[in-house]
Amino acid sequence: MTTRDRCIGLTVVLLWGLNFIAIRYCLDHFPPFFLAALRFAVMAVPVVLFVRFPKIPVHWFLLYACGFGIAQFAFLFLAMHVGMPTGLASLALQTSAPFTVVLGVLFLHERMTGRQVCGIALAVIGIGIIAVARATGTGLGWSAVGPIALTVLAGLGWAFGNIGNRLAATDREPGTARPGDALRLVLWMSVIPPLPFLAMSLVFDGPTAGIDALADLGSHSGLLALAGLAYIVLLGTIAGSGLWADLIARYPASRVAPMSLLVPVVGITAAWLFFGEIPSAAELLGAAAVISGCTLGVLSASHTPTSRVTEKVPV
């Protein structure tokens, strides 16, 4: 991975870490599944009207949309709604990284270096330290396991989305890709989730919950939610996910995924600054393990995109 692409990855880390602050402000006003439907609907309309569909196999596009778009955000928003702290949510979601590596080995026949395995293992240990510290040190006891489990399932959904993205980038004839297909994939993904999320909202949020939240947009919480929604759509999804999709398309999933383990460092720090979620000594120890593990995972033996992939995907 080149220095430029590492910097792009770190930019995504910053955008996604702060994205959890925006999500918290949104969930303080909107019910979770209605928020998910709204978040994708505001993107879907202009995408259908003005953006060409990427030249990728439809079945891999649907895998990406269902994993990254539906499964990830259904479980994540529900977890944060039922009590998952903002900083811990940013941490537990990064289980997508080891999930992606395992799925990459199973479905893409990718290989990992020994240092990469050790780095991911160290990062996972760090995640475990922080998760246990938050679950046992907040007075909630193991009742916090439910929201944590939901967030881990969100990470699994993200991982399947990564695999769908990677397969979409490689499973096509040479010369059929168009510049910008990675970004178009992210944008068109937003077309799939709105109707499923709206159905979930009617069943689980209640038939009038979303309407009531929209009617109260002029309140303080409503204005913060609008600002958060703008951040989620423009920076968290279009910018962040577009850059991430480009990296996943050009590098093995096992090389890119570990970088996402830095997101909780930004998320936990931002949650402390915005919401007063003060990390304990154990949480700081876990964060240090995450950083160290991510560094080993990303900076192990240098890799560049293979000629087969770059010929197929001139992004």
Secondary structure, 3 states (H helix, E strand, C coil): CCHHHHHHHHHHHHHHHHHHHHHHHHHCCCCHHHHHHHHHHHHHHHHHHHCCCCCCCHHHHHHHHHHHHHHHHHHHHHHHHCCCCHHHHHHHHHHHHHHHHHHHHHHHCCCCCHHHHHHHHHHHHHHHHHHHHHHHHCCCHHHHHHHHHHHHHHHHHHHHHHHHHHHHHHCCCCCCCCCCHHHHHHHHHCCCCHHHHHHHHHHHHCCCHHHHHHHCCCCHHHHHHHHHHHHHHHHHHHHHHHHHHHHHHHCCHHHHHHHHHHHHHHHHHHHHHHHCCCCCHHHHHHHHHHHHHHHHHHHCCCCCCCHHHHHHCCC
